[in-house]
Amino acid sequence: MSGDDWLRKDRLPHIWCAGCGNGTVVNCTLAAVDEIGWQRANTVFVSGIGCSSRAPGYVLTDSLHTTHGRAIAFATGVKLADPSLNVVVITGDGDLAAIGGNHFIHACRRNIDLTVICMNNQIYGMTGGQGSPTTPMGKLSTTTPFGSVEPAFDLTELAKAAGANYVARWTGFHVKELTKAIFSGLSTKGLAFIEVLVQCPTNYGRRNKYRSVTDQIDYMKTHSVLKQKADRLREEGNELPEDTIILGEIVKRSLPAMGVRK
């Protein structure tokens, strides 16, 4: 079986805008799921509301499209009802970190045996282009027309501090690295959180003067630094620019977990 065998081909073509990075994340996720050898009969995908949360509708498994921000709450119920199931949550930055923020923190604290993949486009893409908890300072949205004045959430540091066993961040450009990170997350007992920065040409890109999809991808590439290099630069006394994007495996550990697969 290949990653394509996990797709509901009758649901294609998808609803995402041309140039959106969400499809890349789905491809990487299904490639990792196929590589690990999971079976469709014992795998469940759960999502909330938003562009990213439409993803499970394209996957040929049991899936739940839940209320806004509640994907992790539903996934927790599924996992605790039947720990033998493999449960994957696909969510977005608004769904996960705003209305779903408390569920995210406490799922990490409990270290529930889930894999949470966040497609972070740094804006509410589906519901009108409002600023989200991860919109960078100075960036434009419908609710921050003069630039966001709030510091953005660092979702990976939040997950790490709250107790998740595996935390990583990549972008939609780093396809091979992202697939490996998702595979590692799927293999982890306890909560695994993988954040993926993805381009949103329709809302974020258009409002923030990225004239093409590649402009936004190039920005993510040129402003990214691997965690190992960032740590070394800091140890040497160098100060990283505020817009630096730290990529790589943030934490991997074996703290006690809930709902571990039997």
C-alpha positions in Angstrom: 0.0 0.0 0.0 1.2 3.5 -0.8 0.3 6.9 0.6 -2.1 7.3 -2.4 -4.0 4.3 -1.2 -5.1 6.3 1.9 -6.9 9.0 -0.2 -10.6 9.2 -0.8 -10.2 9.8 -4.5 -13.9 10.4 -5.0 -13.5 13.5 -2.8 -10.9 15.0 -5.1 -10.2 17.7 -6.3 -9.7 19.3 -2.9 -11.1 22.6 -1.8 -7.8 24.3 -1.0 -6.7 27.4 -2.9 -4.0 27.1 -5.6 -0.6 27.4 -3.9 -1.8 26.4 -0.5 0.6 24.3 1.5 -1.9 22.1 3.2 -1.9 19.4 0.5 1.8 18.9 0.9 1.3 18.2 4.6 -1.4 15.6 3.8 1.0 13.9 1.4 3.8 13.8 3.9 1.4 12.6 6.7 0.1 9.7 4.6 3.5 8.8 3.4 4.6 8.5 7.0 1.5 6.6 8.0 2.1 4.1 5.1 5.8 3.8 6.0 5.0 2.9 9.6 2.7 0.2 8.5 -0.6 1.3 10.1 -3.8 -0.2 8.8 -6.9 1.8 7.8 -9.1 -0.3 10.1 -7.4 0.8 13.3 -6.4 4.4 12.4 -8.6 7.5 13.1 -8.1 11.1 11.9 -9.7 13.9 13.9 -10.0 17.6 13.0 -11.8 20.7 14.2 -12.7 23.7 12.0 -10.7 25.6 9.4 -8.8 25.0 6.1 -6.5 22.4 7.6 -9.3 20.7 9.3 -10.8 19.6 6.0 -7.9 17.2 5.6 -9.4 14.1 7.3 -12.3 14.2 4.8 -9.8 13.2 2.1 -8.4 10.2 4.1 -9.8 6.7 3.6 -10.2 5.9 7.3 -12.7 6.6 10.1 -12.6 10.3 10.8 -14.2 13.0 12.9 -14.8 16.6 11.8 -15.5 18.2 15.1 -16.5 21.5 16.5 -14.1 24.5 16.5 -11.1 24.0 18.8 -12.3 20.6 20.1 -10.4 18.2 17.9 -8.0 17.1 20.7 -10.9 16.7 23.2 -12.7 14.3 20.7 -9.4 12.6 19.9 -8.8 12.1 23.7 -12.1 10.4 24.0 -11.4 8.1 21.0 -8.0 7.1 22.4 -9.2 6.5 25.9 -12.2 4.5 24.7 -9.9 2.2 22.6 -6.1 2.6 23.3 -5.4 0.1 20.5 -6.4 2.8 17.9 -3.8 5.0 16.2 -5.2 8.5 16.5 -4.0 11.5 14.4 -5.2 15.1 14.9 -4.9 17.5 12.0 -5.5 21.1 13.0 -4.6 24.7 12.3 -3.1 27.5 14.3 -6.4 29.2 15.1 -8.2 26.0 15.8 -5.4 24.7 18.0 -4.0 27.7 19.8 -7.0 30.0 20.2 -10.3 28.4 21.0 -8.6 25.1 21.4 -5.6 26.4 23.4 -6.6 24.8 26.8 -7.2 21.4 25.2 -3.8 21.6 23.6 -2.0 22.5 26.8 -3.6 19.8 28.9 -3.2 17.1 26.3 0.5 17.9 26.4 0.4 17.9 30.2 -1.3 14.5 30.3 1.0 13.3 27.5 -1.9 11.5 25.8 -0.8 9.0 23.1 -1.8 11.2 20.1 0.0 12.7 17.1 -1.0 16.3 16.6 -0.1 17.9 13.3 -0.6 21.7 13.1 -0.7 23.4 9.7 0.3 26.9 10.7 -0.5 29.5 8.1 -0.3 32.3 10.7 -3.9 33.5 10.0 -7.5 32.4 10.0 -7.5 31.4 6.3 -11.0 30.0 5.9 -13.1 32.4 8.0 -12.0 35.7 6.7 -8.3 36.3 7.2 -8.4 37.4 10.9 -5.2 37.5 12.9 -4.4 34.3 14.8 -2.3 33.5 17.9 0.6 32.9 15.6 0.4 36.0 13.4 3.8 37.6 13.6 4.2 41.1 15.0 3.7 43.7 12.3 1.9 41.4 9.9 -1.4 42.3 8.4 -4.8 40.6 8.7 -8.4 41.8 8.7 -8.3 42.3 12.4 -4.8 43.8 12.4 -5.0 46.2 9.4 -2.1 48.3 10.8 0.0 45.3 11.8 -0.2 42.9 14.7 1.0 44.4 18.0 0.9 41.1 19.9 3.8 38.6 20.2 3.0 35.3 18.5 2.7 32.0 20.3 5.7 29.7 19.9 3.6 26.5 19.7 6.6 24.2 19.9 8.0 25.8 23.0 4.4 25.7 24.5 4.2 21.9 23.7 7.6 21.3 25.1 7.0 23.2 28.4 3.6 21.5 28.8 5.1 18.0 28.7 4.8 16.5 25.1 7.1 13.7 24.5 8.0 14.7 20.9 8.0 18.2 19.4 9.2 19.3 16.0 8.8 22.1 13.5 9.3 22.2 9.7 7.8 24.0 6.7 5.9 22.8 3.7 9.1 23.2 1.7 11.1 20.7 3.8 9.2 17.7 2.5 11.6 14.9 3.4 12.4 16.3 6.8 8.7 16.8 7.5 7.9 13.2 6.5 10.6 11.9 8.8 9.4 14.1 11.7 5.8 12.9 11.3 7.1 9.3 11.2 9.0 9.9 14.5 5.8 11.4 16.0 3.7 8.4 14.9 6.3 6.2 16.5 6.3 8.1 19.8 4.4 6.8 22.9 2.8 9.9 24.4 1.8 13.2 22.7 3.7 14.1 19.6 3.4 17.6 18.2 4.6 18.6 14.7 4.1 22.2 13.6 4.3 22.9 9.9 4.6 26.4 8.6 2.6 26.6 5.4 2.0 29.3 2.8 -1.5 30.9 2.5 -1.5 32.9 -0.7 -5.1 33.9 -0.6 -5.2 35.6 2.9 -1.8 35.8 4.5 0.3 36.1 1.4 -1.9 38.6 -0.4 -2.2 40.9 2.6 1.5 40.8 3.5 2.8 41.7 0.0 4.0 38.2 -1.1 3.3 38.6 -4.8 3.6 34.9 -5.5 3.5 31.6 -3.6 7.2 31.2 -4.1 7.9 34.5 -2.4 6.4 33.2 0.8 8.2 29.9 0.5 11.5 31.7 -0.1 10.9 33.8 3.0 10.4 30.7 5.1 13.6 29.2 3.6 15.8 32.2 4.0 14.6 33.0 7.6 14.9 29.4 8.8 17.7 28.0 11.0 18.2 24.5 12.2 17.9 24.1 16.0 21.4 22.8 16.4 22.8 25.8 14.6 20.6 28.2 16.5 21.8 26.7 19.8 25.4 26.9 18.8 25.0 30.6 17.7 23.4 31.4 21.1 26.1 29.6 23.0 28.7 31.8 21.1 26.8 34.9 22.3 25.1 35.7 19.0 21.6 37.1 19.0 19.2 35.7 16.5 16.9 38.1 14.6 13.3 38.2 15.9 11.9 36.7 12.7 14.2 33.7 12.8 12.3 30.4 12.3 13.8 27.5 14.3 13.4 24.2 12.5 14.1 20.6 13.5 13.4 18.3 16.4 12.8 20.5 19.4 12.4 17.7 22.0 12.3 13.9 22.1 11.8 12.2 25.5 10.0 9.3 27.2 7.9 10.8 30.0 5.0 8.7 31.3 2.1 8.8 28.9 -1.7 8.2 28.9 -3.7 6.0 26.5 -0.6 4.1 25.2 -1.4 1.6 22.5 -1.8 -1.9 23.8 
